[in-house]
Amino acid sequence: THYMDEALYADRVIVMNEGKIVMQGTPKEVFRQAESISNLGLDVPPLGKLSRMLASSGILVDPDALNVDELVNELCQLK
């Protein structure tokens, strides 16, 4: 799929470029490589972007939180 939100529900993600496998792993392992994904013309799911932005701004959330449940759980743990 080219819909990254759908890829979140997979057990394993394979990213291909010009017919060759360029990365593979769990969704967290693959989307952790946001810059490489972007260089291939793909995008990290929106909540993954938000998690990374929050973490890089000093808000202590897991930058690998990729879906609503994970991000809400991270935000609820903030004090």
N, C-alpha and C positions, 0 to 999 in steps of 0.2 A: 504494500500500500504506500501511497505518497502522503497519507494522512497520519501525521505523527501521533495524534491523540489515539488512533486505533492501535498503533504499535505498542502503546503502553500496556495493553492487555495480553501481549504475547509473552510466552515463556522465553523466547529467544528472538533477537532481532538481527537480521543480516542486512548490511548496507552495501549496495553494489554501485560501482561506477564503471561505465562502459563495459558491462558484462563481467567485471571482476569484483570479487569480494574485497572490500577495503576495511571493514570492521564488522565485528559480530560480538554478541554477548547478550546479557539480560538488558531490558530497557534502561535500567539505571546505569549499567556499565557503558552502554552506547551513548546515551544522552549526556553523560558526564563529559563527553568529548565535544562540547557545544561548538567550539571554534572549528574543529574538523568537520562536523556536521554542516555548519554554515558554509564552509568552503566548498562543499559538495552541492550547494544549492538547496539544501534541506533546512529544516528549522526544528529547534527544540520545542516541545509542547509549551503553550503559553504559561501554564502554572510552573513548569520547570524554569522558564525565564524569570518569572516573578520570584521564585525561591532563591535563585542565584542573585538577583538584584537585591533582595532583602539581606541575604548573607553578606554580600559585598559591601552593603551599607552599614554593616556592623550589627544587624539584628540577628540574634543567635537562633537561626533556623537551619535545618539540614538543607544545603543547597541542592541535594538530590531529590527533594520532595517533588514528585511529578504530577500528583493528582490532588483533587480537592480534599479527600480524607487525610492524606499525609500532611498537606500544608496546614489544614485546620488543626490537626493534632500538634504540629510543631508550634503554631501560634498560641494555642491554648496552654502550652507549657511555659510560655514566657511569663516572667514576673516583673 
